[in-house]
């Protein structure tokens, strides 16, 4: 299980500060973000590459950063 945290505008638009998410077969941050984008138009519109920062365990990363169970992914 990973924890997704939303900050700033993303938190306001999604009306939540975070949520747990099963990692499943996702191997990278980008795969998790694609899963979020599949939720619908609002998610797809807000999660455009380059429009927000990604942090894994408080380190800034890019979309191809590998993830493992227990990681904390923050979208800022």
C-alpha positions in Angstrom: 0.0 0.0 0.0 1.2 3.5 -0.8 -0.1 6.8 0.4 -0.9 9.6 -2.0 -0.8 13.1 -0.6 -2.2 16.1 -2.5 -1.1 19.7 -1.8 -1.9 23.2 -2.8 -4.2 23.5 -5.8 -4.5 19.7 -6.3 -5.8 19.3 -2.7 -8.4 22.1 -3.3 -9.6 20.8 -6.6 -9.8 17.1 -5.5 -11.3 18.1 -2.2 -8.9 15.8 -0.3 -5.5 15.9 1.2 -4.6 12.3 0.6 -5.6 8.7 0.2 -4.2 5.2 0.5 -3.7 3.4 -2.8 -2.7 -0.2 -3.6 0.5 -0.2 -5.6 -0.7 -3.3 -7.5 1.4 -3.8 -10.7 2.5 -0.2 -10.9 6.3 0.0 -11.0 6.8 3.8 -11.4 5.2 7.1 -10.1 4.0 7.7 -13.7 2.0 4.5 -13.6 0.3 5.6 -10.4 -0.4 9.0 -11.9 -1.9 7.4 -15.0 -4.2 5.3 -12.7 -5.3 8.6 -11.1 -5.8 10.3 -14.5 -8.1 7.4 -15.5 -10.6 8.6 -12.8 -12.0 11.2 -15.2 -11.7 14.5 -16.9 -11.0 16.6 -13.8 -8.2 14.3 -12.8 -6.8 14.1 -16.3 -6.9 17.9 -16.7 -5.1 18.5 -13.3 -2.4 15.9 -13.6 -0.6 17.2 -16.6 3.2 16.3 -16.6 5.2 19.4 -15.8 2.3 21.2 -14.0 3.1 19.9 -10.5 6.0 18.4 -8.6 6.2 14.8 -7.5 7.9 13.7 -4.3 8.5 10.2 -3.1 9.4 9.9 0.6 10.1 13.7 0.7 12.5 13.5 -2.3 11.7 15.3 -5.6 11.4 12.7 -8.4 10.2 12.4 -12.0 7.6 10.2 -13.6 9.9 7.2 -14.2 10.9 7.0 -10.5 10.4 3.4 -9.2 8.0 2.9 -6.3 7.6 0.2 -3.7 4.9 -0.7 -1.2 5.0 1.7 1.7 6.2 4.7 -0.3 4.6 8.1 0.4 3.9 9.9 -2.9 3.2 13.7 -2.7 1.8 15.7 -5.6 2.5 19.4 -5.0 
